[in-house]
């Protein structure tokens, strides 16, 4: 499922990053890599705040739709 559908507060792990090479590279530089755990902190105004690698990051829902996760 895409990260946008993950419930807030639940830990999930990243299965796949979809998109072109530059998008995958950008998300990878932020810490969104396959096998990493991620937690949705909150959603507001079309953006999401997530914890990945012990860091809080704000990303748009468009970018979050490219991150496929599974429940941990």
N, CA, C, O and CB atoms as a CASP TS submission, in Angstrom:
PFRMAT TS
TARGET T0000
AUTHOR 0000-0000-0000
METHOD Language model
MODEL 1
PARENT N/A
ATOM      1  N   UNK     1       0.848  -1.177   0.000  1.00  0.00           N
ATOM      2  CA  UNK     1       0.000   0.000   0.000  1.00  0.00           C
ATOM      3  C   UNK     1       0.893   1.240   0.000  1.00  0.00           C
ATOM      4  O   UNK     1       2.018   1.185   0.496  1.00  0.00           O
ATOM      5  CB  UNK     1      -0.965  -0.002   1.226  1.00  0.00           C
ATOM      6  N   UNK     2       0.415   2.346  -0.544  1.00  0.00           N
ATOM      7  CA  UNK     2       1.216   3.573  -0.497  1.00  0.00           C
ATOM      8  C   UNK     2       1.272   4.137   0.926  1.00  0.00           C
ATOM      9  O   UNK     2       0.383   3.891   1.742  1.00  0.00           O
ATOM     10  CB  UNK     2       0.639   4.629  -1.464  1.00  0.00           C
ATOM     11  N   UNK     3       2.312   4.881   1.199  1.00  0.00           N
ATOM     12  CA  UNK     3       2.514   5.457   2.524  1.00  0.00           C
ATOM     13  C   UNK     3       1.339   6.337   2.947  1.00  0.00           C
ATOM     14  O   UNK     3       1.066   6.468   4.141  1.00  0.00           O
ATOM     15  CB  UNK     3       3.802   6.265   2.551  1.00  0.00           C
ATOM     16  N   UNK     4       0.649   6.935   1.993  1.00  0.00           N
ATOM     17  CA  UNK     4      -0.486   7.806   2.326  1.00  0.00           C
ATOM     18  C   UNK     4      -1.627   7.043   2.992  1.00  0.00           C
ATOM     19  O   UNK     4      -2.445   7.650   3.683  1.00  0.00           O
ATOM     20  CB  UNK     4      -1.000   8.494   1.071  1.00  0.00           C
ATOM     21  N   UNK     5      -1.699   5.729   2.799  1.00  0.00           N
ATOM     22  CA  UNK     5      -2.762   4.921   3.406  1.00  0.00           C
ATOM     23  C   UNK     5      -2.354   4.297   4.736  1.00  0.00           C
ATOM     24  O   UNK     5      -3.182   3.684   5.409  1.00  0.00           O
ATOM     25  CB  UNK     5      -3.181   3.831   2.454  1.00  0.00           C
ATOM     26  N   UNK     6      -1.087   4.446   5.122  1.00  0.00           N
ATOM     27  CA  UNK     6      -0.621   3.879   6.390  1.00  0.00           C
ATOM     28  C   UNK     6      -1.222   4.665   7.551  1.00  0.00           C
ATOM     29  O   UNK     6      -1.241   5.896   7.520  1.00  0.00           O
ATOM     30  CB  UNK     6       0.934   3.891   6.467  1.00  0.00           C
ATOM     31  N   UNK     7      -1.713   3.969   8.574  1.00  0.00           N
ATOM     32  CA  UNK     7      -2.302   4.680   9.714  1.00  0.00           C
ATOM     33  C   UNK     7      -1.237   5.408  10.538  1.00  0.00           C
ATOM     34  O   UNK     7      -0.115   4.924  10.684  1.00  0.00           O
ATOM     35  CB  UNK     7      -3.070   3.701  10.608  1.00  0.00           C
ATOM     36  N   UNK     8      -1.596   6.550  11.063  1.00  0.00           N
ATOM     37  CA  UNK     8      -0.671   7.331  11.891  1.00  0.00           C
ATOM     38  C   UNK     8      -0.324   6.557  13.160  1.00  0.00           C
ATOM     39  O   UNK     8      -1.187   5.945  13.788  1.00  0.00           O
ATOM     40  CB  UNK     8      -1.284   8.709  12.250  1.00  0.00           C
ATOM     41  N   UNK     9       0.943   6.598  13.521  1.00  0.00           N
ATOM     42  CA  UNK     9       1.409   5.940  14.731  1.00  0.00           C
ATOM     43  C   UNK     9       1.806   4.490  14.568  1.00  0.00           C
ATOM     44  O   UNK     9       2.417   3.919  15.472  1.00  0.00           O
ATOM     45  CB  UNK     9       0.375   6.027  15.748  1.00  0.00           C
ATOM     46  N   UNK    10       1.477   3.876  13.440  1.00  0.00           N
ATOM     47  CA  UNK    10       1.821   2.466  13.202  1.00  0.00           C
ATOM     48  C   UNK    10       3.141   2.388  12.441  1.00  0.00           C
ATOM     49  O   UNK    10       3.373   3.150  11.502  1.00  0.00           O
ATOM     50  CB  UNK    10       0.688   1.739  12.410  1.00  0.00           C
ATOM     51  N   UNK    11       3.991   1.475  12.849  1.00  0.00           N
ATOM     52  CA  UNK    11       5.284   1.285  12.189  1.00  0.00           C
ATOM     53  C   UNK    11       5.101   0.410  10.955  1.00  0.00           C
ATOM     54  O   UNK    11       4.398  -0.600  11.002  1.00  0.00           O
ATOM     55  CB  UNK    11       6.317   0.650  13.161  1.00  0.00           C
ATOM     56  N   UNK    12       5.727   0.795   9.866  1.00  0.00           N
ATOM     57  CA  UNK    12       5.670   0.028   8.623  1.00  0.00           C
ATOM     58  C   UNK    12       7.083  -0.026   8.042  1.00  0.00           C
ATOM     59  O   UNK    12       7.961   0.730   8.457  1.00  0.00           O
ATOM     60  CB  UNK    12       4.654   0.665   7.599  1.00  0.00           C
ATOM     61  N   UNK    13       7.292  -0.915   7.089  1.00  0.00           N
ATOM     62  CA  UNK    13       8.589  -0.919   6.432  1.00  0.00           C
ATOM     63  C   UNK    13       8.411  -0.693   4.942  1.00  0.00           C
ATOM     64  O   UNK    13       7.397  -1.063   4.350  1.00  0.00           O
ATOM     65  CB  UNK    13       9.332  -2.239   6.694  1.00  0.00           C
ATOM     66  N   UNK    14       9.416  -0.081   4.361  1.00  0.00           N
ATOM     67  CA  UNK    14       9.356   0.314   2.955  1.00  0.00           C
ATOM     68  C   UNK    14       9.659  -0.902   2.088  1.00  0.00           C
ATOM     69  O   UNK    14      10.703  -1.539   2.233  1.00  0.00           O
ATOM     70  CB  UNK    14      10.354   1.475   2.654  1.00  0.00           C
ATOM     71  N   UNK    15       8.731  -1.217   1.182  1.00  0.00           N
ATOM     72  CA  UNK    15       8.887  -2.351   0.265  1.00  0.00           C
ATOM     73  C   UNK    15       9.499  -1.926  -1.060  1.00  0.00           C
ATOM     74  O   UNK    15      10.352  -2.617  -1.617  1.00  0.00           O
ATOM     75  CB  UNK    15       7.542  -3.019   0.018  1.00  0.00           C
ATOM     76  N   UNK    16       9.048  -0.769  -1.561  1.00  0.00           N
ATOM     77  CA  UNK    16       9.454  -0.345  -2.895  1.00  0.00           C
ATOM     78  C   UNK    16       9.288   1.157  -3.027  1.00  0.00           C
ATOM     79  O   UNK    16       8.391   1.751  -2.428  1.00  0.00           O
ATOM     80  CB  UNK    16       8.638  -1.076  -3.979  1.00  0.00           C
ATOM     81  N   UNK    17      10.164   1.766  -3.818  1.00  0.00           N
ATOM     82  CA  UNK    17      10.053   3.177  -4.158  1.00  0.00           C
ATOM     83  C   UNK    17       9.758   3.251  -5.648  1.00  0.00           C
ATOM     84  O   UNK    17      10.541   2.767  -6.465  1.00  0.00           O
ATOM     85  CB  UNK    17      11.359   3.976  -3.783  1.00  0.00           C
ATOM     86  N   UNK    18       8.630   3.856  -6.004  1.00  0.00           N
ATOM     87  CA  UNK    18       8.251   3.963  -7.406  1.00  0.00           C
ATOM     88  C   UNK    18       8.634   5.340  -7.937  1.00  0.00           C
ATOM     89  O   UNK    18       8.785   6.292  -7.172  1.00  0.00           O
ATOM     90  CB  UNK    18       6.735   3.711  -7.587  1.00  0.00           C
ATOM     91  N   UNK    19       8.789   5.432  -9.247  1.00  0.00           N
ATOM     92  CA  UNK    19       9.098   6.710  -9.870  1.00  0.00           C
ATOM     93  C   UNK    19      10.364   6.628 -10.695  1.00  0.00           C
ATOM     94  O   UNK    19      11.002   5.580 -10.782  1.00  0.00           O
ATOM     95  CB  UNK    19       9.234   7.791  -8.821  1.00  0.00           C
ATOM     96  N   UNK    20      10.716   7.750 -11.299  1.00  0.00           N
ATOM     97  CA  UNK    20      11.916   7.827 -12.119  1.00  0.00           C
ATOM     98  C   UNK    20      13.161   7.817 -11.237  1.00  0.00           C
ATOM     99  O   UNK    20      13.077   7.984 -10.021  1.00  0.00           O
ATOM    100  CB  UNK    20      11.889   9.087 -12.999  1.00  0.00           C
ATOM    101  N   UNK    21      14.312   7.619 -11.867  1.00  0.00           N
ATOM    102  CA  UNK    21      15.573   7.522 -11.130  1.00  0.00           C
ATOM    103  C   UNK    21      15.846   8.735 -10.250  1.00  0.00           C
ATOM    104  O   UNK    21      16.301   8.588  -9.116  1.00  0.00           O
ATOM    105  CB  UNK    21      16.712   7.341 -12.095  1.00  0.00           C
ATOM    106  N   UNK    22      15.568   9.944 -10.767  1.00  0.00           N
ATOM    107  CA  UNK    22      15.852  11.131  -9.973  1.00  0.00           C
ATOM    108  C   UNK    22      14.946  11.226  -8.749  1.00  0.00           C
ATOM    109  O   UNK    22      15.380  11.700  -7.699  1.00  0.00           O
ATOM    110  CB  UNK    22      15.701  12.376 -10.826  1.00  0.00           C
ATOM    111  N   UNK    23      13.702  10.785  -8.868  1.00  0.00           N
ATOM    112  CA  UNK    23      12.774  10.781  -7.725  1.00  0.00           C
ATOM    113  C   UNK    23      13.230   9.760  -6.691  1.00  0.00           C
ATOM    114  O   UNK    23      13.264  10.058  -5.497  1.00  0.00           O
ATOM    115  CB  UNK    23      11.321  10.468  -8.189  1.00  0.00           C
ATOM    116  N   UNK    24      13.583   8.553  -7.142  1.00  0.00           N
ATOM    117  CA  UNK    24      14.056   7.518  -6.209  1.00  0.00           C
ATOM    118  C   UNK    24      15.347   7.942  -5.527  1.00  0.00           C
ATOM    119  O   UNK    24      15.540   7.673  -4.341  1.00  0.00           O
ATOM    120  CB  UNK    24      14.270   6.187  -6.945  1.00  0.00           C
ATOM    121  N   UNK    25      16.232   8.604  -6.265  1.00  0.00           N
ATOM    122  CA  UNK    25      17.484   9.086  -5.670  1.00  0.00           C
ATOM    123  C   UNK    25      17.203  10.161  -4.614  1.00  0.00           C
ATOM    124  O   UNK    25      17.809  10.154  -3.542  1.00  0.00           O
ATOM    125  CB  UNK    25      18.423   9.646  -6.767  1.00  0.00           C
ATOM    126  N   UNK    26      16.282  11.085  -4.919  1.00  0.00           N
ATOM    127  CA  UNK    26      15.922  12.140  -3.968  1.00  0.00           C
ATOM    128  C   UNK    26      15.343  11.538  -2.683  1.00  0.00           C
ATOM    129  O   UNK    26      15.753  11.905  -1.582  1.00  0.00           O
ATOM    130  CB  UNK    26      14.907  13.115  -4.604  1.00  0.00           C
ATOM    131  N   UNK    27      14.393  10.617  -2.827  1.00  0.00           N
ATOM    132  CA  UNK    27      13.795   9.990  -1.646  1.00  0.00           C
ATOM    133  C   UNK    27      14.828   9.167  -0.879  1.00  0.00           C
ATOM    134  O   UNK    27      14.806   9.126   0.351  1.00  0.00           O
ATOM    135  CB  UNK    27      12.611   9.101  -2.053  1.00  0.00           C
ATOM    136  N   UNK    28      15.726   8.519  -1.602  1.00  0.00           N
ATOM    137  CA  UNK    28      16.793   7.759  -0.946  1.00  0.00           C
ATOM    138  C   UNK    28      17.713   8.658  -0.142  1.00  0.00           C
ATOM    139  O   UNK    28      18.179   8.268   0.929  1.00  0.00           O
ATOM    140  CB  UNK    28      17.600   6.991  -1.974  1.00  0.00           C
ATOM    141  N   UNK    29      17.981   9.861  -0.645  1.00  0.00           N
ATOM    142  CA  UNK    29      18.845  10.796   0.089  1.00  0.00           C
ATOM    143  C   UNK    29      18.181  11.293   1.368  1.00  0.00           C
ATOM    144  O   UNK    29      18.863  11.721   2.299  1.00  0.00           O
ATOM    145  CB  UNK    29      19.211  11.987  -0.798  1.00  0.00           C
ATOM    146  N   UNK    30      16.848  11.237   1.415  1.00  0.00           N
ATOM    147  CA  UNK    30      16.117  11.613   2.633  1.00  0.00           C
ATOM    148  C   UNK    30      16.020  10.455   3.631  1.00  0.00           C
ATOM    149  O   UNK    30      15.618  10.651   4.778  1.00  0.00           O
ATOM    150  CB  UNK    30      14.712  12.096   2.271  1.00  0.00           C
ATOM    151  N   UNK    31      16.389   9.250   3.190  1.00  0.00           N
ATOM    152  CA  UNK    31      16.338   8.092   4.078  1.00  0.00           C
ATOM    153  C   UNK    31      15.289   7.070   3.706  1.00  0.00           C
ATOM    154  O   UNK    31      15.171   6.042   4.371  1.00  0.00           O
ATOM    155  CB  UNK    31      16.097   8.540   5.461  1.00  0.00           C
ATOM    156  N   UNK    32      14.524   7.326   2.659  1.00  0.00           N
ATOM    157  CA  UNK    32      13.487   6.396   2.227  1.00  0.00           C
ATOM    158  C   UNK    32      14.111   5.342   1.317  1.00  0.00           C
ATOM    159  O   UNK    32      14.161   5.510   0.099  1.00  0.00           O
ATOM    160  CB  UNK    32      12.334   7.145   1.498  1.00  0.00           C
ATOM    161  N   UNK    33      14.584   4.254   1.921  1.00  0.00           N
ATOM    162  CA  UNK    33      15.192   3.161   1.175  1.00  0.00           C
ATOM    163  C   UNK    33      14.462   1.864   1.508  1.00  0.00           C
ATOM    164  O   UNK    33      13.889   1.726   2.589  1.00  0.00           O
ATOM    165  CB  UNK    33      16.708   3.042   1.497  1.00  0.00           C
ATOM    166  N   UNK    34      14.487   0.928   0.585  1.00  0.00           N
ATOM    167  CA  UNK    34      13.799  -0.349   0.790  1.00  0.00           C
ATOM    168  C   UNK    34      14.348  -1.055   2.024  1.00  0.00           C
ATOM    169  O   UNK    34      15.559  -1.120   2.236  1.00  0.00           O
ATOM    170  CB  UNK    34      13.944  -1.253  -0.452  1.00  0.00           C
ATOM    171  N   UNK    35      13.428  -1.584   2.837  1.00  0.00           N
ATOM    172  CA  UNK    35      13.801  -2.289   4.051  1.00  0.00           C
ATOM    173  C   UNK    35      13.848  -1.414   5.293  1.00  0.00           C
ATOM    174  O   UNK    35      13.939  -1.937   6.404  1.00  0.00           O
ATOM    175  CB  UNK    35      15.118  -2.925   3.859  1.00  0.00           C
ATOM    176  N   UNK    36      13.789  -0.116   5.138  1.00  0.00           N
ATOM    177  CA  UNK    36      13.833   0.808   6.274  1.00  0.00           C
ATOM    178  C   UNK    36      12.441   0.932   6.898  1.00  0.00           C
ATOM    179  O   UNK    36      11.430   0.849   6.200  1.00  0.00           O
ATOM    180  CB  UNK    36      14.358   2.204   5.829  1.00  0.00           C
ATOM    181  N   UNK    37      12.399   1.130   8.205  1.00  0.00           N
ATOM    182  CA  UNK    37      11.125   1.325   8.901  1.00  0.00           C
ATOM    183  C   UNK    37      10.724   2.791   8.847  1.00  0.00           C
ATOM    184  O   UNK    37      11.569   3.686   8.879  1.00  0.00           O
ATOM    185  CB  UNK    37      11.218   0.846  10.370  1.00  0.00           C
ATOM    186  N   UNK    38       9.424   3.016   8.764  1.00  0.00           N
ATOM    187  CA  UNK    38       8.881   4.368   8.679  1.00  0.00           C
ATOM    188  C   UNK    38       7.592   4.426   9.505  1.00  0.00           C
ATOM    189  O   UNK    38       6.840   3.453   9.566  1.00  0.00           O
ATOM    190  CB  UNK    38       8.616   4.780   7.187  1.00  0.00           C
ATOM    191  N   UNK    39       7.348   5.575  10.139  1.00  0.00           N
ATOM    192  CA  UNK    39       6.134   5.782  10.928  1.00  0.00           C
ATOM    193  C   UNK    39       5.512   7.111  10.532  1.00  0.00           C
ATOM    194  O   UNK    39       6.198   8.133  10.489  1.00  0.00           O
ATOM    195  CB  UNK    39       6.439   5.747  12.455  1.00  0.00           C
ATOM    196  N   UNK    40       4.218   7.103  10.242  1.00  0.00           N
ATOM    197  CA  UNK    40       3.503   8.345   9.944  1.00  0.00           C
ATOM    198  C   UNK    40       3.201   9.031  11.268  1.00  0.00           C
ATOM    199  O   UNK    40       2.570   8.446  12.149  1.00  0.00           O
ATOM    200  CB  UNK    40       2.181   8.075   9.125  1.00  0.00           C
ATOM    201  N   UNK    41       3.657  10.281  11.407  1.00  0.00           N
ATOM    202  CA  UNK    41       3.409  11.050  12.623  1.00  0.00           C
ATOM    203  C   UNK    41       2.077  11.778  12.497  1.00  0.00           C
ATOM    204  O   UNK    41       1.234  11.688  13.390  1.00  0.00           O
ATOM    205  CB  UNK    41       4.561  12.056  12.890  1.00  0.00           C
ATOM    206  N   UNK    42       1.879  12.500  11.391  1.00  0.00           N
ATOM    207  CA  UNK    42       0.624  13.225  11.188  1.00  0.00           C
ATOM    208  C   UNK    42       0.451  13.587   9.718  1.00  0.00           C
ATOM    209  O   UNK    42       1.390  13.543   8.923  1.00  0.00           O
ATOM    210  CB  UNK    42       0.583  14.497  12.058  1.00  0.00           C
ATOM    211  N   UNK    43      -0.788  13.946   9.390  1.00  0.00           N
ATOM    212  CA  UNK    43      -1.133  14.423   8.053  1.00  0.00           C
ATOM    213  C   UNK    43      -1.846  15.751   8.210  1.00  0.00           C
ATOM    214  O   UNK    43      -2.726  15.900   9.058  1.00  0.00           O
ATOM    215  CB  UNK    43      -2.022  13.389   7.277  1.00  0.00           C
ATOM    216  N   UNK    44      -1.460  16.717   7.385  1.00  0.00           N
ATOM    217  CA  UNK    44      -2.141  18.005   7.443  1.00  0.00           C
ATOM    218  C   UNK    44      -1.963  18.765   6.133  1.00  0.00           C
ATOM    219  O   UNK    44      -0.850  18.875   5.618  1.00  0.00           O
ATOM    220  CB  UNK    44      -1.615  18.840   8.620  1.00  0.00           C
ATOM    221  N   UNK    45      -3.039  19.276   5.609  1.00  0.00           N
ATOM    222  CA  UNK    45      -2.993  20.145   4.451  1.00  0.00           C
ATOM    223  C   UNK    45      -2.281  19.587   3.238  1.00  0.00           C
ATOM    224  O   UNK    45      -1.569  20.325   2.557  1.00  0.00           O
ATOM    225  CB  UNK    45      -2.361  21.390   4.825  1.00  0.00           C
ATOM    226  N   UNK    46      -2.447  18.317   2.948  1.00  0.00           N
ATOM    227  CA  UNK    46      -1.804  17.742   1.772  1.00  0.00           C
ATOM    228  C   UNK    46      -0.365  17.323   1.990  1.00  0.00           C
ATOM    229  O   UNK    46       0.290  16.871   1.051  1.00  0.00           O
ATOM    230  CB  UNK    46      -1.856  18.710   0.662  1.00  0.00           C
ATOM    231  N   UNK    47       0.139  17.460   3.196  1.00  0.00           N
ATOM    232  CA  UNK    47       1.505  17.038   3.515  1.00  0.00           C
ATOM    233  C   UNK    47       1.481  16.006   4.628  1.00  0.00           C
ATOM    234  O   UNK    47       0.503  15.890   5.366  1.00  0.00           O
ATOM    235  CB  UNK    47       2.375  18.245   3.922  1.00  0.00           C
ATOM    236  N   UNK    48       2.563  15.264   4.737  1.00  0.00           N
ATOM    237  CA  UNK    48       2.689  14.260   5.789  1.00  0.00           C
ATOM    238  C   UNK    48       3.990  14.486   6.542  1.00  0.00           C
ATOM    239  O   UNK    48       4.998  14.883   5.958  1.00  0.00           O
ATOM    240  CB  UNK    48       2.637  12.825   5.201  1.00  0.00           C
ATOM    241  N   UNK    49       3.958  14.231   7.830  1.00  0.00           N
ATOM    242  CA  UNK    49       5.172  14.222   8.636  1.00  0.00           C
ATOM    243  C   UNK    49       5.421  12.772   9.018  1.00  0.00           C
ATOM    244  O   UNK    49       4.550  12.115   9.589  1.00  0.00           O
ATOM    245  CB  UNK    49       5.050  15.154   9.911  1.00  0.00           C
ATOM    246  N   UNK    50       6.615  12.276   8.702  1.00  0.00           N
ATOM    247  CA  UNK    50       6.946  10.883   8.959  1.00  0.00           C
ATOM    248  C   UNK    50       8.280  10.785   9.681  1.00  0.00           C
ATOM    249  O   UNK    50       9.137  11.659   9.549  1.00  0.00           O
ATOM    250  CB  UNK    50       6.985  10.084   7.651  1.00  0.00           C
ATOM    251  N   UNK    51       8.445   9.723  10.438  1.00  0.00           N
ATOM    252  CA  UNK    51       9.725   9.389  11.061  1.00  0.00           C
ATOM    253  C   UNK    51      10.397   8.328  10.216  1.00  0.00           C
ATOM    254  O   UNK    51       9.808   7.281   9.945  1.00  0.00           O
ATOM    255  CB  UNK    51       9.538   8.897  12.532  1.00  0.00           C
ATOM    256  N   UNK    52      11.619   8.588   9.799  1.00  0.00           N
ATOM    257  CA  UNK    52      12.418   7.602   9.093  1.00  0.00           C
ATOM    258  C   UNK    52      13.867   7.794   9.531  1.00  0.00           C
ATOM    259  O   UNK    52      14.387   8.910   9.505  1.00  0.00           O
ATOM    260  CB  UNK    52      12.261   7.738   7.534  1.00  0.00           C
ATOM    261  N   UNK    53      14.513   6.708   9.931  1.00  0.00           N
ATOM    262  CA  UNK    53      15.892   6.755  10.434  1.00  0.00           C
ATOM    263  C   UNK    53      16.044   7.775  11.563  1.00  0.00           C
ATOM    264  O   UNK    53      16.986   8.566  11.562  1.00  0.00           O
ATOM    265  CB  UNK    53      16.861   7.093   9.295  1.00  0.00           C
ATOM    266  N   UNK    54      15.122   7.757  12.521  1.00  0.00           N
ATOM    267  CA  UNK    54      15.137   8.642  13.694  1.00  0.00           C
ATOM    268  C   UNK    54      15.117  10.123  13.333  1.00  0.00           C
ATOM    269  O   UNK    54      15.629  10.948  14.089  1.00  0.00           O
ATOM    270  CB  UNK    54      16.354   8.355  14.530  1.00  0.00           C
ATOM    271  N   UNK    55      14.533  10.468  12.191  1.00  0.00           N
ATOM    272  CA  UNK    55      14.422  11.851  11.754  1.00  0.00           C
ATOM    273  C   UNK    55      12.995  12.122  11.299  1.00  0.00           C
ATOM    274  O   UNK    55      12.386  11.290  10.627  1.00  0.00           O
ATOM    275  CB  UNK    55      15.428  12.157  10.620  1.00  0.00           C
ATOM    276  N   UNK    56      12.463  13.279  11.661  1.00  0.00           N
ATOM    277  CA  UNK    56      11.128  13.671  11.183  1.00  0.00           C
ATOM    278  C   UNK    56      11.281  14.430   9.882  1.00  0.00           C
ATOM    279  O   UNK    56      12.073  15.368   9.780  1.00  0.00           O
ATOM    280  CB  UNK    56      10.373  14.537  12.240  1.00  0.00           C
ATOM    281  N   UNK    57      10.511  14.012   8.888  1.00  0.00           N
ATOM    282  CA  UNK    57      10.586  14.621   7.566  1.00  0.00           C
ATOM    283  C   UNK    57       9.171  14.938   7.102  1.00  0.00           C
ATOM    284  O   UNK    57       8.256  14.134   7.280  1.00  0.00           O
ATOM    285  CB  UNK    57      11.314  13.685   6.550  1.00  0.00           C
ATOM    286  N   UNK    58       8.996  16.118   6.505  1.00  0.00           N
ATOM    287  CA  UNK    58       7.712  16.493   5.907  1.00  0.00           C
ATOM    288  C   UNK    58       7.814  16.269   4.399  1.00  0.00           C
ATOM    289  O   UNK    58       8.725  16.774   3.744  1.00  0.00           O
ATOM    290  CB  UNK    58       7.335  17.991   6.237  1.00  0.00           C
ATOM    291  N   UNK    59       6.864  15.503   3.862  1.00  0.00           N
ATOM    292  CA  UNK    59       6.827  15.273   2.420  1.00  0.00           C
ATOM    293  C   UNK    59       5.402  15.471   1.923  1.00  0.00           C
ATOM    294  O   UNK    59       4.445  15.365   2.691  1.00  0.00           O
ATOM    295  CB  UNK    59       7.344  13.849   2.065  1.00  0.00           C
ATOM    296  N   UNK    60       5.272  15.757   0.640  1.00  0.00           N
ATOM    297  CA  UNK    60       3.945  15.933   0.050  1.00  0.00           C
ATOM    298  C   UNK    60       3.287  14.567  -0.130  1.00  0.00           C
ATOM    299  O   UNK    60       3.963  13.539  -0.174  1.00  0.00           O
ATOM    300  CB  UNK    60       4.034  16.683  -1.312  1.00  0.00           C
ATOM    301  N   UNK    61       1.978  14.572  -0.232  1.00  0.00           N
ATOM    302  CA  UNK    61       1.269  13.303  -0.452  1.00  0.00           C
ATOM    303  C   UNK    61       1.601  12.729  -1.814  1.00  0.00           C
ATOM    304  O   UNK    61       1.542  11.513  -1.998  1.00  0.00           O
ATOM    305  CB  UNK    61      -0.247  13.498  -0.324  1.00  0.00           C
ATOM    306  N   UNK    62       1.952  13.577  -2.780  1.00  0.00           N
ATOM    307  CA  UNK    62       2.363  13.096  -4.097  1.00  0.00           C
ATOM    308  C   UNK    62       3.609  12.226  -3.973  1.00  0.00           C
ATOM    309  O   UNK    62       3.680  11.146  -4.559  1.00  0.00           O
ATOM    310  CB  UNK    62       2.626  14.279  -5.054  1.00  0.00           C
ATOM    311  N   UNK    63       4.587  12.699  -3.209  1.00  0.00           N
ATOM    312  CA  UNK    63       5.809  11.910  -2.987  1.00  0.00           C
ATOM    313  C   UNK    63       5.510  10.680  -2.137  1.00  0.00           C
ATOM    314  O   UNK    63       6.054   9.604  -2.385  1.00  0.00           O
ATOM    315  CB  UNK    63       6.897  12.771  -2.308  1.00  0.00           C
ATOM    316  N   UNK    64       4.650  10.835  -1.141  1.00  0.00           N
ATOM    317  CA  UNK    64       4.324   9.711  -0.263  1.00  0.00           C
ATOM    318  C   UNK    64       3.615   8.594  -1.027  1.00  0.00           C
ATOM    319  O   UNK    64       3.741   7.426  -0.660  1.00  0.00           O
ATOM    320  CB  UNK    64       3.450  10.184   0.900  1.00  0.00           C
ATOM    321  N   UNK    65       2.875   8.931  -2.078  1.00  0.00           N
ATOM    322  CA  UNK    65       2.208   7.907  -2.891  1.00  0.00           C
ATOM    323  C   UNK    65       3.199   7.031  -3.642  1.00  0.00           C
ATOM    324  O   UNK    65       2.845   5.936  -4.080  1.00  0.00           O
ATOM    325  CB  UNK    65       1.261   8.560  -3.878  1.00  0.00           C
ATOM    326  N   UNK    66       4.420   7.491  -3.796  1.00  0.00           N
ATOM    327  CA  UNK    66       5.445   6.709  -4.508  1.00  0.00           C
ATOM    328  C   UNK    66       6.189   5.762  -3.577  1.00  0.00           C
ATOM    329  O   UNK    66       6.990   4.949  -4.039  1.00  0.00           O
ATOM    330  CB  UNK    66       6.442   7.642  -5.188  1.00  0.00           C
ATOM    331  N   UNK    67       5.940   5.851  -2.286  1.00  0.00           N
ATOM    332  CA  UNK    67       6.601   4.987  -1.305  1.00  0.00           C
ATOM    333  C   UNK    67       5.624   3.891  -0.916  1.00  0.00           C
ATOM    334  O   UNK    67       4.600   4.155  -0.286  1.00  0.00           O
ATOM    335  CB  UNK    67       7.073   5.797  -0.044  1.00  0.00           C
ATOM    336  N   UNK    68       5.945   2.656  -1.296  1.00  0.00           N
ATOM    337  CA  UNK    68       5.085   1.519  -0.994  1.00  0.00           C
ATOM    338  C   UNK    68       5.566   0.878   0.311  1.00  0.00           C
ATOM    339  O   UNK    68       6.752   0.595   0.477  1.00  0.00           O
ATOM    340  CB  UNK    68       5.089   0.481  -2.168  1.00  0.00           C
ATOM    341  N   UNK    69       4.623   0.654   1.232  1.00  0.00           N
ATOM    342  CA  UNK    69       4.962   0.107   2.539  1.00  0.00           C
ATOM    343  C   UNK    69       4.094  -1.114   2.861  1.00  0.00           C
ATOM    344  O   UNK    69       3.058  -1.350   2.240  1.00  0.00           O
ATOM    345  CB  UNK    69       4.798   1.182   3.625  1.00  0.00           C
ATOM    346  N   UNK    70       4.551  -1.869   3.842  1.00  0.00           N
ATOM    347  CA  UNK    70       3.786  -2.991   4.409  1.00  0.00           C
ATOM    348  C   UNK    70       3.868  -2.857   5.922  1.00  0.00           C
ATOM    349  O   UNK    70       4.839  -2.326   6.461  1.00  0.00           O
ATOM    350  CB  UNK    70       4.341  -4.403   3.919  1.00  0.00           C
ATOM    351  N   UNK    71       2.839  -3.343   6.596  1.00  0.00           N
ATOM    352  CA  UNK    71       2.836  -3.246   8.051  1.00  0.00           C
ATOM    353  C   UNK    71       3.926  -4.125   8.639  1.00  0.00           C
ATOM    354  O   UNK    71       4.169  -5.242   8.183  1.00  0.00           O
ATOM    355  CB  UNK    71       1.465  -3.641   8.621  1.00  0.00           C
ATOM    356  N   UNK    72       4.581  -3.584   9.671  1.00  0.00           N
ATOM    357  CA  UNK    72       5.691  -4.317  10.303  1.00  0.00           C
ATOM    358  C   UNK    72       5.179  -5.303  11.316  1.00  0.00           C
ATOM    359  O   UNK    72       5.967  -6.007  11.946  1.00  0.00           O
ATOM    360  CB  UNK    72       6.668  -3.356  10.972  1.00  0.00           C
TER
END
